[in-house]
Amino acid sequence: MAREVLLLSCELLLYGAGMLAVFRARHRVGLGVFLTAIGSLHFLETWLAANLYVQIAPGLVLSPGSVVLFSGKFFFILLLYIREDATFARQPIYGLLIGNLLAASLVLLLSQHVAVPASGDAPRDLHLLDQMGLLMIWGSVLLFVDCLLVILLYERLSRGSTWPIELRLWLAAVGVLVFDQAGFFAMLHFAYAVPLSVGYGGLLGKLVAATLYALMIGQYLRHFDRDAVRFGDAVPQPFGELFSALTYRQRYEALRQHARRDAITRLLNRGEFETLTREVLERITRERQSLNLLMFDIDHFKSINDLYGHQSGDRVLREVAAVLDESVRNTDHAFRFGGDEFAVLLVDRSHDDACAFADRLRGDIAALRIGESDIAVSVSIGVSTIVAGRSHGGIEELVRVADAMLYQAKADGRNRVSGEVLAEVLPP
């Protein structure tokens, strides 16, 4: 039984990693490759659901087709919706439904043929395809409903939520997978006399698979395909217009997100700085957390533009922004403040931790060698800190002190960090 669990784990990792690799390559090879892969594996999934079962524990039997392939397909359609557009997400949903209806119709016609042997063997019949046709139709109807429900549930969970994306994916998927397991197993039980142990085992397997797929896709979104979109609007009615409405909302949200970001570095722009800083300041005051502001600019940036040209200067900005973006946590915020100046908000870190972070960032940037000319870059960083439980002068004071520390770092010789705490203690 341990061997079966190990094999199932390997199958899940192979399927998950393979499909994520194809999805990651969609901008190079086209999204059609990803959609075709989903469709081509659907036949294997249905055949396995009807014919192959393994025992994972006493009294628990499951099908790798349902647990590994169906659960994975379900997550990858949700991933397609999150990272692309509702227009793309509906393509495999409608495609599988229509394809399976056509397949079942063709099987009805094909079964009317009088089969003859192609060799000395007995002629084949279409009994297996006939069985699979029923499962394919019922499974596709369930999948259509499941995908609408999981999109609605994912959006509901994401509305104003600070939960990790892995948790939102898992909760949305588990709610719908339980519904799907009940519906799909009912067909297996009553049409094919599949025992109850398969229903229980399949449900347990899907819950475990949902956990692993949620972790895999969450990490993929964090590290390989960032800026996953969250929505906060109510889902429009009527229900039949869901895909169209979501498509318009996704395009609007993508445009709004694009407007928030600097065109060269893709960091948040100066216009977002004050809005986000006020929101963060209100939260950390309420939750009694500290807040650090780092302000830094590129040393002798004008000389880089003069010596190597503005295209090289833009490349330097992008490379520095990339190092910064990789360094911050999801709870922090990075901005291009203007020109060659950048700003970072670090939430709930001590002043010493913020200065240590700033020094690591300084070192990582100093290690860069950019372009064919191997341009060396350094930055000077100023750090100001609001300590939890202490009064402060708000955003203006936070910026003023960080800016003063930045100029102090430059005065001390550049390529260094200087910091100060806003430290007037509130009375008890």
C-alpha positions as a LaTeX table, in Angstrom:
\begin{tabular}{lrrr}
\hline
Residue & $x$ (\AA) & $y$ (\AA) & $z$ (\AA) \\
\hline
Met1 & 0.00 & 0.00 & 0.00 \\
Ala2 & 2.89 & 2.34 & 0.71 \\
Arg3 & 4.10 & 1.60 & $-2.82$ \\
Glu4 & 0.73 & 2.69 & $-4.24$ \\
Val5 & 0.84 & 5.96 & $-2.28$ \\
Leu6 & 4.38 & 6.61 & $-3.51$ \\
Leu7 & 3.37 & 5.94 & $-7.12$ \\
Leu8 & 0.37 & 8.24 & $-6.79$ \\
Ser9 & 2.61 & 10.98 & $-5.38$ \\
Cys10 & 5.05 & 10.60 & $-8.27$ \\
Glu11 & 2.19 & 10.69 & $-10.79$ \\
Leu12 & 0.81 & 13.86 & $-9.22$ \\
Leu13 & 4.21 & 15.57 & $-9.21$ \\
Leu14 & 4.90 & 14.54 & $-12.81$ \\
Tyr15 & 1.51 & 15.75 & $-14.04$ \\
Gly16 & 1.62 & 18.95 & $-11.98$ \\
Ala17 & 5.18 & 19.92 & $-12.87$ \\
Gly18 & 4.70 & 19.01 & $-16.54$ \\
Met19 & 1.53 & 21.06 & $-16.93$ \\
Leu20 & 3.02 & 24.02 & $-15.05$ \\
Ala21 & 6.03 & 23.93 & $-17.38$ \\
Val22 & 3.71 & 23.99 & $-20.42$ \\
Phe23 & 1.68 & 26.81 & $-18.88$ \\
Arg24 & 4.84 & 28.75 & $-18.11$ \\
Ala25 & 5.91 & 28.45 & $-21.76$ \\
Arg26 & 2.56 & 29.68 & $-23.10$ \\
His27 & 3.96 & 33.05 & $-24.22$ \\
Arg28 & 6.58 & 31.29 & $-26.34$ \\
Val29 & 4.71 & 28.29 & $-27.74$ \\
Gly30 & 1.13 & 29.56 & $-27.51$ \\
Leu31 & $-1.73$ & 28.87 & $-25.13$ \\
Gly32 & $-3.15$ & 26.30 & $-27.54$ \\
Val33 & $-0.43$ & 23.85 & $-26.51$ \\
Phe34 & $-1.59$ & 24.02 & $-22.90$ \\
Leu35 & $-5.26$ & 23.62 & $-23.87$ \\
Thr36 & $-4.45$ & 20.69 & $-26.17$ \\
Ala37 & $-2.53$ & 18.98 & $-23.35$ \\
Ile38 & $-5.57$ & 19.27 & $-21.08$ \\
Gly39 & $-7.81$ & 17.80 & $-23.78$ \\
Ser40 & $-5.48$ & 14.96 & $-24.71$ \\
Leu41 & $-5.17$ & 13.81 & $-21.09$ \\
His42 & $-8.94$ & 13.92 & $-20.61$ \\
Phe43 & $-9.40$ & 10.61 & $-22.44$ \\
Leu44 & $-6.83$ & 8.89 & $-20.22$ \\
Glu45 & $-8.46$ & 10.39 & $-17.14$ \\
Thr46 & $-11.89$ & 9.02 & $-18.10$ \\
Trp47 & $-10.53$ & 5.57 & $-18.99$ \\
Leu48 & $-8.69$ & 5.35 & $-15.68$ \\
Ala49 & $-11.79$ & 6.47 & $-13.75$ \\
Ala50 & $-13.72$ & 3.59 & $-15.29$ \\
Asn51 & $-11.07$ & 0.86 & $-15.21$ \\
Leu52 & $-8.12$ & 1.35 & $-12.83$ \\
Tyr53 & $-8.42$ & 1.38 & $-9.03$ \\
Val54 & $-5.72$ & 1.00 & $-6.39$ \\
Gln55 & $-5.92$ & 0.34 & $-2.66$ \\
Ile56 & $-4.18$ & 2.90 & $-0.46$ \\
Ala57 & $-5.37$ & 1.63 & 2.94 \\
Pro58 & $-7.69$ & $-1.07$ & 4.27 \\
Gly59 & $-11.18$ & $-0.23$ & 2.97 \\
Leu60 & $-9.96$ & 2.72 & 0.88 \\
Val61 & $-9.75$ & 2.38 & $-2.90$ \\
Leu62 & $-9.34$ & 5.17 & $-5.44$ \\
Ser63 & $-8.78$ & 5.82 & $-9.13$ \\
Pro64 & $-5.63$ & 7.69 & $-10.20$ \\
Gly65 & $-7.69$ & 9.15 & $-13.03$ \\
Ser66 & $-10.05$ & 10.96 & $-10.68$ \\
Val67 & $-7.54$ & 11.85 & $-7.97$ \\
Val68 & $-4.48$ & 12.84 & $-10.00$ \\
Leu69 & $-5.74$ & 13.86 & $-13.44$ \\
Phe70 & $-9.19$ & 15.27 & $-12.70$ \\
Ser71 & $-8.10$ & 17.21 & $-9.62$ \\
Gly72 & $-5.11$ & 18.55 & $-11.55$ \\
Lys73 & $-7.20$ & 19.53 & $-14.57$ \\
Phe74 & $-9.58$ & 21.34 & $-12.23$ \\
Phe75 & $-6.74$ & 23.37 & $-10.70$ \\
Phe76 & $-5.17$ & 24.17 & $-14.07$ \\
Ile77 & $-8.43$ & 25.55 & $-15.45$ \\
Leu78 & $-8.63$ & 27.74 & $-12.32$ \\
Leu79 & $-5.00$ & 28.80 & $-12.89$ \\
Leu80 & $-5.87$ & 29.68 & $-16.48$ \\
Tyr81 & $-8.66$ & 31.91 & $-15.18$ \\
Ile82 & $-6.43$ & 33.58 & $-12.57$ \\
Arg83 & $-3.52$ & 34.36 & $-14.87$ \\
Glu84 & $-5.21$ & 34.91 & $-18.20$ \\
Asp85 & $-8.83$ & 35.80 & $-18.85$ \\
Ala86 & $-12.29$ & 34.33 & $-18.39$ \\
Thr87 & $-12.45$ & 34.11 & $-22.20$ \\
Phe88 & $-9.53$ & 31.66 & $-22.14$ \\
Ala89 & $-10.81$ & 29.77 & $-19.10$ \\
Arg90 & $-14.11$ & 28.95 & $-20.75$ \\
Gln91 & $-12.44$ & 27.43 & $-23.82$ \\
Pro92 & $-11.42$ & 24.08 & $-22.24$ \\
Ile93 & $-14.67$ & 23.99 & $-20.25$ \\
Tyr94 & $-16.89$ & 24.31 & $-23.32$ \\
Gly95 & $-14.43$ & 22.36 & $-25.47$ \\
Leu96 & $-14.49$ & 19.28 & $-23.24$ \\
Leu97 & $-18.27$ & 19.38 & $-22.94$ \\
Ile98 & $-18.84$ & 19.73 & $-26.69$ \\
Gly99 & $-16.10$ & 17.21 & $-27.56$ \\
Asn100 & $-17.54$ & 14.58 & $-25.25$ \\
Leu101 & $-21.06$ & 15.08 & $-26.61$ \\
Leu102 & $-19.70$ & 14.60 & $-30.14$ \\
Ala103 & $-17.71$ & 11.53 & $-29.04$ \\
Ala104 & $-20.78$ & 9.91 & $-27.49$ \\
Ser105 & $-22.85$ & 10.66 & $-30.61$ \\
Leu106 & $-20.19$ & 9.16 & $-32.87$ \\
Val107 & $-19.99$ & 6.04 & $-30.69$ \\
Leu108 & $-23.73$ & 5.54 & $-31.17$ \\
Leu109 & $-23.25$ & 5.64 & $-34.93$ \\
Leu110 & $-20.03$ & 3.60 & $-34.90$ \\
Ser111 & $-21.74$ & 0.86 & $-32.90$ \\
Gln112 & $-24.08$ & 0.27 & $-35.86$ \\
His113 & $-21.20$ & $-0.95$ & $-38.04$ \\
Val114 & $-20.77$ & $-4.66$ & $-38.62$ \\
Ala115 & $-17.20$ & $-5.11$ & $-37.48$ \\
Val116 & $-14.89$ & $-7.56$ & $-39.25$ \\
Pro117 & $-11.45$ & $-8.68$ & $-38.06$ \\
Ala118 & $-8.46$ & $-6.84$ & $-39.46$ \\
Ser119 & $-6.37$ & $-10.00$ & $-38.97$ \\
Gly120 & $-6.98$ & $-13.45$ & $-37.56$ \\
Asp121 & $-8.23$ & $-12.02$ & $-34.27$ \\
Ala122 & $-11.85$ & $-11.65$ & $-33.32$ \\
Pro123 & $-13.42$ & $-8.30$ & $-34.29$ \\
Arg124 & $-13.39$ & $-5.59$ & $-31.63$ \\
Asp125 & $-16.55$ & $-4.10$ & $-30.19$ \\
Leu126 & $-17.22$ & $-0.61$ & $-28.83$ \\
His127 & $-18.45$ & $-1.68$ & $-25.41$ \\
Leu128 & $-15.61$ & 0.13 & $-23.63$ \\
Leu129 & $-16.13$ & 3.33 & $-25.60$ \\
Asp130 & $-19.85$ & 3.09 & $-24.94$ \\
Gln131 & $-19.19$ & 2.92 & $-21.19$ \\
Met132 & $-16.69$ & 5.76 & $-21.34$ \\
Gly133 & $-19.06$ & 7.90 & $-23.37$ \\
Leu134 & $-21.57$ & 7.95 & $-20.52$ \\
Leu135 & $-18.86$ & 8.80 & $-18.01$ \\
Met136 & $-17.41$ & 11.47 & $-20.28$ \\
Ile137 & $-20.74$ & 13.22 & $-20.71$ \\
Trp138 & $-21.64$ & 13.10 & $-17.02$ \\
Gly139 & $-18.12$ & 14.09 & $-15.98$ \\
Ser140 & $-18.09$ & 17.00 & $-18.44$ \\
Val141 & $-21.45$ & 18.31 & $-17.22$ \\
Leu142 & $-20.12$ & 18.16 & $-13.66$ \\
Leu143 & $-16.86$ & 19.82 & $-14.73$ \\
Phe144 & $-18.78$ & 22.66 & $-16.38$ \\
Val145 & $-20.73$ & 23.31 & $-13.17$ \\
Asp146 & $-17.63$ & 22.76 & $-11.01$ \\
Cys147 & $-15.56$ & 25.34 & $-12.89$ \\
Leu148 & $-18.24$ & 28.02 & $-12.62$ \\
Leu149 & $-18.61$ & 27.31 & $-8.92$ \\
Val150 & $-14.89$ & 27.32 & $-8.17$ \\
Ile151 & $-14.42$ & 30.64 & $-9.97$ \\
Leu152 & $-17.25$ & 32.18 & $-7.95$ \\
Leu153 & $-15.92$ & 30.70 & $-4.72$ \\
Tyr154 & $-12.33$ & 31.76 & $-5.42$ \\
Glu155 & $-13.46$ & 35.32 & $-6.07$ \\
Arg156 & $-15.58$ & 35.34 & $-2.93$ \\
Leu157 & $-12.61$ & 34.15 & $-0.86$ \\
Ser158 & $-10.30$ & 36.69 & $-2.50$ \\
Arg159 & $-12.56$ & 39.68 & $-1.92$ \\
Gly160 & $-10.66$ & 41.95 & 0.45 \\
Ser161 & $-8.74$ & 38.94 & 1.78 \\
Thr162 & $-5.14$ & 38.88 & 2.97 \\
Trp163 & $-5.11$ & 35.07 & 3.11 \\
Pro164 & $-2.23$ & 33.38 & 1.26 \\
Ile165 & $-3.16$ & 32.40 & $-2.28$ \\
Glu166 & $-2.46$ & 28.73 & $-1.43$ \\
Leu167 & $-5.20$ & 28.81 & 1.22 \\
Arg168 & $-7.68$ & 30.53 & $-1.12$ \\
Leu169 & $-6.97$ & 27.99 & $-3.86$ \\
Trp170 & $-7.35$ & 25.09 & $-1.44$ \\
Leu171 & $-10.60$ & 26.28 & 0.14 \\
Ala172 & $-12.20$ & 27.03 & $-3.23$ \\
Ala173 & $-11.13$ & 23.69 & $-4.69$ \\
Val174 & $-12.04$ & 21.53 & $-1.70$ \\
Gly175 & $-15.58$ & 22.90 & $-1.51$ \\
Val176 & $-16.23$ & 22.07 & $-5.14$ \\
Leu177 & $-14.31$ & 18.77 & $-5.22$ \\
Val178 & $-16.51$ & 17.39 & $-2.43$ \\
Phe179 & $-19.57$ & 18.29 & $-4.52$ \\
Asp180 & $-17.98$ & 16.75 & $-7.62$ \\
Gln181 & $-17.01$ & 13.53 & $-5.85$ \\
Ala182 & $-20.57$ & 13.02 & $-4.67$ \\
Gly183 & $-21.95$ & 13.58 & $-8.18$ \\
Phe184 & $-19.37$ & 11.55 & $-10.09$ \\
Phe185 & $-19.34$ & 8.63 & $-7.67$ \\
Ala186 & $-23.14$ & 8.43 & $-7.81$ \\
Met187 & $-22.81$ & 7.65 & $-11.52$ \\
Leu188 & $-20.07$ & 5.06 & $-10.90$ \\
His189 & $-22.05$ & 3.41 & $-8.11$ \\
Phe190 & $-25.45$ & 3.16 & $-9.78$ \\
Ala191 & $-24.33$ & 2.62 & $-13.40$ \\
Tyr192 & $-21.29$ & 0.39 & $-12.80$ \\
Ala193 & $-21.85$ & $-0.97$ & $-9.26$ \\
Val194 & $-18.60$ & 0.58 & $-8.01$ \\
Pro195 & $-18.38$ & $-0.08$ & $-4.22$ \\
Leu196 & $-18.58$ & 2.62 & $-1.54$ \\
Ser197 & $-14.91$ & 2.11 & $-0.61$ \\
Val198 & $-14.06$ & 3.79 & $-3.93$ \\
Gly199 & $-16.18$ & 6.82 & $-3.00$ \\
Tyr200 & $-14.51$ & 7.27 & 0.37 \\
Gly201 & $-11.03$ & 6.64 & $-1.01$ \\
Gly202 & $-11.60$ & 9.00 & $-3.93$ \\
Leu203 & $-12.78$ & 11.77 & $-1.61$ \\
Leu204 & $-9.75$ & 11.38 & 0.64 \\
Gly205 & $-7.43$ & 11.24 & $-2.37$ \\
Lys206 & $-8.92$ & 14.40 & $-3.88$ \\
Leu207 & $-8.52$ & 16.29 & $-0.59$ \\
Val208 & $-4.85$ & 15.31 & $-0.41$ \\
Ala209 & $-4.35$ & 16.08 & $-4.11$ \\
Ala210 & $-6.02$ & 19.47 & $-3.63$ \\
Thr211 & $-3.53$ & 20.29 & $-0.87$ \\
Leu212 & $-0.53$ & 19.38 & $-3.01$ \\
Tyr213 & $-1.82$ & 21.13 & $-6.14$ \\
Ala214 & $-2.69$ & 24.27 & $-4.13$ \\
Leu215 & 0.86 & 24.37 & $-2.75$ \\
Met216 & 2.42 & 23.78 & $-6.18$ \\
Ile217 & 0.34 & 26.40 & $-7.97$ \\
Gly218 & 0.68 & 28.89 & $-5.11$ \\
Gln219 & 4.46 & 28.63 & $-5.24$ \\
Tyr220 & 4.38 & 28.85 & $-9.03$ \\
Leu221 & 2.38 & 32.09 & $-8.83$ \\
Arg222 & 4.71 & 33.53 & $-6.20$ \\
His223 & 7.99 & 32.74 & $-7.93$ \\
Phe224 & 7.39 & 32.21 & $-11.65$ \\
Asp225 & 4.20 & 34.02 & $-12.68$ \\
Arg226 & 3.72 & 36.87 & $-10.23$ \\
Asp227 & 1.01 & 39.53 & $-9.83$ \\
Ala228 & $-1.93$ & 37.14 & $-9.65$ \\
Val229 & $-5.11$ & 39.21 & $-9.88$ \\
Arg230 & $-7.63$ & 39.43 & $-7.09$ \\
Phe231 & $-11.08$ & 40.91 & $-7.52$ \\
Gly232 & $-13.24$ & 42.78 & $-5.06$ \\
Asp233 & $-16.43$ & 43.43 & $-6.99$ \\
Ala234 & $-19.65$ & 41.49 & $-6.67$ \\
Val235 & $-20.26$ & 38.90 & $-9.37$ \\
Pro236 & $-22.78$ & 40.31 & $-11.86$ \\
Gln237 & $-26.05$ & 38.67 & $-12.72$ \\
Pro238 & $-27.62$ & 36.97 & $-14.59$ \\
Phe239 & $-25.64$ & 33.79 & $-14.07$ \\
Gly240 & $-25.54$ & 33.01 & $-17.78$ \\
Glu241 & $-23.44$ & 36.12 & $-18.43$ \\
Leu242 & $-20.77$ & 35.12 & $-15.91$ \\
Phe243 & $-17.90$ & 34.60 & $-18.36$ \\
Ser244 & $-18.56$ & 37.80 & $-20.27$ \\
Ala245 & $-18.86$ & 39.85 & $-17.10$ \\
Leu246 & $-15.72$ & 38.34 & $-15.59$ \\
Thr247 & $-13.81$ & 38.97 & $-18.81$ \\
Tyr248 & $-14.69$ & 42.66 & $-18.76$ \\
Arg249 & $-13.79$ & 42.89 & $-15.09$ \\
Gln250 & $-10.46$ & 41.14 & $-15.59$ \\
Arg251 & $-9.55$ & 43.49 & $-18.43$ \\
Tyr252 & $-10.54$ & 46.50 & $-16.35$ \\
Glu253 & $-8.54$ & 45.19 & $-13.38$ \\
Ala254 & $-5.51$ & 44.46 & $-15.57$ \\
Leu255 & $-5.67$ & 48.01 & $-16.97$ \\
Arg256 & $-5.98$ & 49.46 & $-13.48$ \\
Gln257 & $-3.04$ & 47.38 & $-12.25$ \\
His258 & $-1.00$ & 48.48 & $-15.27$ \\
Ala259 & $-1.70$ & 52.15 & $-14.49$ \\
Arg260 & $-0.37$ & 51.68 & $-10.94$ \\
Arg261 & 3.05 & 50.57 & $-12.13$ \\
Asp262 & 6.06 & 52.34 & $-13.54$ \\
Ala263 & 6.51 & 51.66 & $-17.25$ \\
Ile264 & 10.26 & 50.94 & $-17.07$ \\
Thr265 & 10.71 & 48.99 & $-13.82$ \\
Arg266 & 7.17 & 47.57 & $-13.33$ \\
Leu267 & 7.40 & 48.58 & $-9.66$ \\
Leu268 & 4.56 & 50.55 & $-8.08$ \\
Asn269 & 4.76 & 54.18 & $-9.13$ \\
Arg270 & 4.94 & 57.41 & $-7.13$ \\
Gly271 & 1.17 & 57.89 & $-7.38$ \\
Glu272 & 0.62 & 54.69 & $-5.37$ \\
Phe273 & 3.11 & 55.62 & $-2.68$ \\
Glu274 & 1.01 & 58.01 & $-0.63$ \\
Thr275 & $-2.18$ & 55.94 & $-0.89$ \\
Leu276 & $-0.52$ & 52.68 & 0.13 \\
Thr277 & 1.59 & 54.32 & 2.83 \\
Arg278 & $-1.50$ & 55.82 & 4.48 \\
Glu279 & $-3.26$ & 52.46 & 4.40 \\
Val280 & $-0.24$ & 50.67 & 5.85 \\
Leu281 & 0.27 & 53.37 & 8.48 \\
Glu282 & $-3.34$ & 53.06 & 9.65 \\
Arg283 & $-3.00$ & 49.28 & 9.89 \\
Ile284 & 0.31 & 49.20 & 11.75 \\
Thr285 & $-0.96$ & 51.83 & 14.21 \\
Arg286 & $-4.06$ & 49.73 & 14.84 \\
Glu287 & $-2.10$ & 46.48 & 15.14 \\
Arg288 & 0.83 & 48.08 & 17.00 \\
Gln289 & 3.45 & 47.08 & 14.45 \\
Ser290 & 6.56 & 48.90 & 13.32 \\
Leu291 & 7.04 & 50.44 & 9.88 \\
Asn292 & 10.27 & 51.16 & 8.02 \\
Leu293 & 10.79 & 53.33 & 4.97 \\
Leu294 & 13.88 & 52.84 & 2.81 \\
Met295 & 14.72 & 55.50 & 0.28 \\
Phe296 & 17.66 & 55.05 & $-2.05$ \\
Asp297 & 18.99 & 56.21 & $-5.36$ \\
Ile298 & 21.69 & 55.07 & $-7.75$ \\
Asp299 & 25.06 & 56.68 & $-7.17$ \\
His300 & 26.29 & 58.80 & $-10.09$ \\
Phe301 & 23.34 & 57.76 & $-12.25$ \\
Lys302 & 23.70 & 60.84 & $-14.46$ \\
Ser303 & 27.23 & 59.75 & $-15.30$ \\
Ile304 & 25.91 & 56.34 & $-16.40$ \\
Asn305 & 23.46 & 58.03 & $-18.77$ \\
Asp306 & 26.17 & 60.36 & $-20.07$ \\
Leu307 & 28.77 & 57.63 & $-20.61$ \\
Tyr308 & 26.62 & 54.73 & $-21.84$ \\
Gly309 & 23.40 & 56.35 & $-23.09$ \\
His310 & 19.82 & 56.44 & $-21.82$ \\
Gln311 & 19.02 & 52.91 & $-23.02$ \\
Ser312 & 21.76 & 51.59 & $-20.76$ \\
Gly313 & 20.44 & 53.84 & $-18.01$ \\
Asp314 & 16.98 & 52.30 & $-18.40$ \\
Arg315 & 18.51 & 48.83 & $-18.26$ \\
Val316 & 20.27 & 49.75 & $-15.02$ \\
Leu317 & 16.94 & 50.88 & $-13.57$ \\
Arg318 & 15.30 & 47.59 & $-14.58$ \\
Glu319 & 18.12 & 45.46 & $-13.15$ \\
Val320 & 18.11 & 47.34 & $-9.84$ \\
Ala321 & 14.30 & 47.07 & $-9.69$ \\
Ala322 & 14.52 & 43.31 & $-10.33$ \\
Val323 & 16.92 & 42.84 & $-7.40$ \\
Leu324 & 14.61 & 44.92 & $-5.21$ \\
Asp325 & 11.49 & 43.04 & $-6.29$ \\
Glu326 & 13.12 & 39.69 & $-5.52$ \\
Ser327 & 14.22 & 40.89 & $-2.07$ \\
Val328 & 10.93 & 42.13 & $-0.60$ \\
Arg329 & 8.27 & 39.98 & 1.07 \\
Asn330 & 4.62 & 39.84 & $-0.01$ \\
Thr331 & 3.70 & 42.12 & 2.91 \\
Asp332 & 6.21 & 44.79 & 1.81 \\
His333 & 5.90 & 47.32 & $-1.02$ \\
Ala334 & 8.52 & 48.54 & $-3.51$ \\
Phe335 & 8.19 & 51.76 & $-5.53$ \\
Arg336 & 10.02 & 53.70 & $-8.17$ \\
Phe337 & 9.82 & 57.07 & $-6.46$ \\
Gly338 & 11.04 & 59.07 & $-9.44$ \\
Gly339 & 14.11 & 59.33 & $-11.66$ \\
Asp340 & 16.71 & 56.97 & $-10.20$ \\
Glu341 & 15.14 & 57.06 & $-6.72$ \\
Phe342 & 13.35 & 54.08 & $-5.15$ \\
Ala343 & 11.35 & 53.55 & $-1.97$ \\
Val344 & 10.49 & 50.44 & 0.06 \\
Leu345 & 7.98 & 49.99 & 2.88 \\
Leu346 & 8.92 & 47.18 & 5.28 \\
Val347 & 6.17 & 46.15 & 7.67 \\
Asp348 & 6.69 & 44.73 & 11.16 \\
Arg349 & 10.50 & 44.71 & 11.24 \\
Ser350 & 12.74 & 46.28 & 13.83 \\
His351 & 14.98 & 49.18 & 12.86 \\
Asp352 & 18.05 & 46.93 & 13.08 \\
Asp353 & 16.40 & 44.33 & 10.82 \\
Ala354 & 15.47 & 47.04 & 8.33 \\
Cys355 & 19.03 & 48.35 & 8.25 \\
Ala356 & 20.35 & 44.80 & 7.82 \\
Phe357 & 17.91 & 44.27 & 4.94 \\
Ala358 & 19.04 & 47.58 & 3.41 \\
Asp359 & 22.68 & 46.54 & 3.65 \\
Arg360 & 22.00 & 43.16 & 1.99 \\
Leu361 & 20.12 & 44.97 & $-0.77$ \\
Arg362 & 23.01 & 47.40 & $-1.18$ \\
Gly363 & 25.44 & 44.48 & $-1.46$ \\
Asp364 & 23.29 & 42.59 & $-3.99$ \\
Ile365 & 23.05 & 45.69 & $-6.18$ \\
Ala366 & 26.78 & 46.38 & $-5.88$ \\
Ala367 & 27.43 & 42.85 & $-7.19$ \\
Leu368 & 25.58 & 43.60 & $-10.46$ \\
Arg369 & 27.47 & 43.94 & $-13.72$ \\
Ile370 & 25.04 & 45.22 & $-16.31$ \\
Gly371 & 25.13 & 44.99 & $-20.10$ \\
Glu372 & 28.01 & 44.39 & $-22.44$ \\
Ser373 & 29.95 & 47.22 & $-20.77$ \\
Asp374 & 29.73 & 45.48 & $-17.36$ \\
Ile375 & 28.39 & 48.65 & $-15.76$ \\
Ala376 & 29.01 & 48.62 & $-12.00$ \\
Val377 & 26.23 & 50.10 & $-9.86$ \\
Ser378 & 26.00 & 51.18 & $-6.24$ \\
Val379 & 23.23 & 52.76 & $-4.16$ \\
Ser380 & 23.03 & 54.90 & $-1.05$ \\
Ile381 & 20.14 & 54.05 & 1.28 \\
Gly382 & 18.37 & 56.00 & 4.01 \\
Val383 & 16.17 & 54.24 & 6.57 \\
Ser384 & 13.52 & 55.75 & 8.85 \\
Thr385 & 11.51 & 53.71 & 11.34 \\
Ile386 & 8.24 & 54.14 & 13.21 \\
Val387 & 8.33 & 51.93 & 16.30 \\
Ala388 & 5.13 & 50.30 & 17.53 \\
Gly389 & 3.64 & 52.22 & 20.45 \\
Arg390 & 5.49 & 55.45 & 19.74 \\
Ser391 & 4.15 & 58.70 & 18.38 \\
His392 & 5.27 & 59.98 & 15.01 \\
Gly393 & 4.70 & 62.77 & 12.55 \\
Gly394 & 2.99 & 60.58 & 9.94 \\
Ile395 & 3.99 & 60.07 & 6.33 \\
Glu396 & 5.61 & 63.46 & 5.99 \\
Glu397 & 7.97 & 62.85 & 8.89 \\
Leu398 & 8.71 & 59.31 & 7.77 \\
Val399 & 9.70 & 60.55 & 4.29 \\
Arg400 & 11.63 & 63.56 & 5.63 \\
Val401 & 13.80 & 61.44 & 7.92 \\
Ala402 & 14.43 & 58.74 & 5.29 \\
Asp403 & 15.39 & 61.42 & 2.77 \\
Ala404 & 17.73 & 63.05 & 5.29 \\
Met405 & 19.33 & 59.67 & 6.01 \\
Leu406 & 19.78 & 59.11 & 2.26 \\
Tyr407 & 21.71 & 62.36 & 1.95 \\
Gln408 & 23.70 & 61.41 & 5.05 \\
Ala409 & 24.70 & 58.14 & 3.38 \\
Lys410 & 25.85 & 60.07 & 0.33 \\
Ala411 & 27.78 & 62.54 & 2.48 \\
Asp412 & 29.50 & 59.61 & 4.22 \\
Gly413 & 30.91 & 58.38 & 0.91 \\
Arg414 & 28.01 & 56.68 & $-0.95$ \\
Asn415 & 27.38 & 52.93 & $-1.32$ \\
Arg416 & 26.28 & 52.73 & 2.30 \\
Val417 & 23.26 & 52.73 & 4.64 \\
Ser418 & 22.24 & 55.36 & 7.19 \\
Gly419 & 19.18 & 55.16 & 9.44 \\
Glu420 & 17.20 & 56.81 & 12.23 \\
Val421 & 14.23 & 55.95 & 14.45 \\
Leu422 & 11.30 & 58.33 & 14.97 \\
Ala423 & 11.43 & 57.89 & 18.70 \\
Glu424 & 9.19 & 60.09 & 20.80 \\
Val425 & 7.64 & 57.65 & 23.32 \\
Leu426 & 3.92 & 57.90 & 24.06 \\
Pro427 & 2.94 & 58.29 & 27.73 \\
Pro428 & 1.64 & 55.08 & 29.35 \\
\hline
\end{tabular}
